Amino acid sequence: MPDFLYLFHMKYCDFGVFQDTLNRRSAFVAEQAQHGDGKVRSNPQWFAKNRDDDAVFAKFTQRPIVQGLDLSHVRQGMHDTWRKRNETLWHFTHAKYEEIYELPERFAGVDRA
């Protein structure tokens, strides 16, 4: 993976979009449960009864904000944990980091659809 390539998972950039996305996923899963054997294999965090969206976002205010995008430690962790999952898939361990990165000005507007 080239060092100049960035992939942003912007799940937490906008509270309203976050809630709307999870609500739509929850509705889709509920609809799918009405068909077949009724079992839905899905991530339980999508279900409203298991969510506390306000608490999720409140925790962000307690995390340190880092200027710049030196993600070399993240990339190294990805390389260090890269392994075969099965016969056709590979993956790395998703680490959790406390810091929040403020996007540099050159990325202005990337969070707008």
N, C-alpha and C positions, 0 to 999 in steps of 0.2 A: 504494500500500500504506500503510495507516494506521500511524503511529508506535507506536500501542499494541498492534499485532498482532505476536505472536511465533510463529515456527515453529521448533521445536527438532528438529534431527536428532540424536537421542540414540544414535547408533550406538556410541559409545565410553563410555557411562555405566556399563556393567556387563560385566566381562570374560567371565563365563560366558554371558550372553545374547549377547554379540558372537560368541563361538565357536560357540554352538549355532546361531545364525542363519546364519552362513557355512557351517557344516557341512551344514545342511539345504539351503541353496542349492546347494552343491557336489553333494550327492546327487541333487537334482532335475536339475541339468545333466547329470550322469553318466547318469541314467536316460533323459533326452531324447536323448542321443547314441546310444542303442540303436535309435532309430527313424529312419525316413526315410533321408536320405543320410548320417546320422551326424555331420553338421556342426552344431555348436551355437554360436550367436552370443551370447556371454555375456562378462561382465567376468572376465578371468583372475584377478583378486585373490580370487575366491571359491574357487578350487581350492586344496586343502590343500597341494599340492606347491609352490605359489607363495607361501605365507603363512608369516609368522613372527609370530604373535599376541603372544608375549611381548615381542618387540622393538618392536612397534607401541605397546604400552601403556607400556613402559619410557621411551619418548621423552617421554611426557606429564609425567613427574616433572621434566624439565629445562625445561619451559615456564613462563613467568610466569603467575601467577593474578591476574586482575583482579576487583576487587569491583564490583558494580553491573552494569548492562546498558546502558551508553551505546554503542549500536551504530550511531551516526550515520555513522561512517566506512564501515561495511559497507554500509549502505543507500545511501550516496552512490556507492560502487563499483558497486552493482547498477544504479543509475540511469545512471551514466556508461557502462556497457558494454551496456545493453539494446539488442538489435538483432534483426532478423528472421533466423531460421534458414533458413526455406524459405517456401513459399507460405502455410502455415497455422500455423507455430510461431514463437515468439519465445523468446529466452533472454538471460541475462546471463553474463558470465564468472565462474566460481567462483574467487574469490581464496583464497589460503592465508594464514592469520593465525597468528602464533606464540602469541598469548595464549590462555589458557583462562579462560572466564568462570565464576565461581562464582554459581550461581543465588541470587537474594535469597530470603529466608524466605517471601515470598508465593507462591513456586512449590514449597514443600515438598510432597513426595509425588508430584510430577508424573512422577518417574522410576519409579513403581511401577505395575505393570499391574493 
